[in-house]
Amino acid sequence: MLKKLLVVMVAAALVVAAAGCAGGGKSDTIKIGVQGPISGDWALEGQGFVKAVTMLAEQINAKGGLLGKKIEIVQGDDKGDPKEASLVAQKMVSSKVIAVLGAYNSSATEPAAGIYNEAKILHITPSSTATKLTEKGYKMFFRTCFLDNRQGMFAADFIVNTLGKKKVALIHDNTTYAKGLADWTEKFLKEKGATVVFNDAITPKEKDFTSTLTKIKGLDPEVIYFTGYFSEGGLLLRQARELGIKAVFMAGDANNNPDFVKNAGLEAAKGAIITTLPLPQDLPYKEAKQFIADYKAKYGKEPESIWTLTMADAFRVVVEAIEKTKSTDPVKLAEYLHTQLKDFPGITGPITFDEKGDRLGSVHTAYVVNEKGEFVLYKKQ
């Protein structure tokens, strides 16, 4: 009987310990994880994540914290790699965070989301837009960005109704985000009577895309729409122009990055069009203006990416949930976000989540690269 009693007591202790891992235990701090590519090709995005959340946490801590506790930020560098993302997720679980904000790219977010959902940790991505991520039924998963299907709809409408073009080549890189955006764009283009003459992949991190571009040149498209990331997007554009391809070059929201222009070279980049959320300087909300002013005061320059601001919003809705529920239980926080958060005044606009954790609405727009290499709002000629 004594042995059986000891076994029961040990099992009960393990259950309590596991619950403490998911809910932050009785720590003197509230631990929130930030996951993203802090190093590597997309480091500008991951470092922007860390800067945004660090600044906001410091502001709250200076006022006494949340529920009498200071916020502690736990960083996880996944380099944008799915395998690294899984390792970071496991580290976050072991660190007893109550919430994780990230990752940047959908291919990294996808494996991490399953781990966080299983561990009952609140998980909010600011930038992973692949539609399928919220089709898995994860109750702990949310996002403060908008979905690929909505960007695909915007891009198709822009190509046909604004540019007046109907012969389109789509290039992706087979990542979760890029292929999803290409396929959604093809669907909506066809619904509008356009012809998709090409929809295929390049290999990420390659430097020579001559073979693919030569094939596309032979198909004579009016528009090329690249749905991958800026590190390849700029090179594709430069090489397309070197091959004499005159088609309008468009790219999705993973290219709204200064390195897109740098990789393309200014001469090639001029006139390129990016579909994206409004850039920081074009957001009309008072919350955006305050955040940008605070960010510049702390770091010496304004945020370089819109994803820095959607990350700030991810942090802010977690804080809102903690304050309103007076709890750090991730399950309670997720329930609040699903059922009670309505039109929260976000930096990037009002935030309400649907039953899947997706942000309602869509605010995509188009930018063109001007003579100075700047992204400016597109105006129909």
Protein Blocks (a to p, Z undefined) as FASTA:
>chain_A
ZZmmmmmmmmmmmmmmmmmmmnopaafbdcddddddfbcjklmmmmmmmmmmmmmmmmmm
mnnpaehiacddddddekhpaklmmmmmmmmmmnopabdcddfblklmmmmmmmmmmnop
acddfkbmbfklmmnopakbccfbdcfklmmmmmmmmmmmmnopabdcdddehiaklmmm
mmmmmmmmmmnopacfbdcdddehiablklmmmmmmmnopabdcdfbdfklmmmmmmmmm
mnopabdcdddfklmcfklmmmnopklmgopacdddddfklpcbfklmmmmmmmmmmnop
acfbfklmmmmmmmmmmmmmmmmnopabfklmmmmmmmmmghiacfkbpcdddfkopaed
jdddcddddfkopacddddZZ
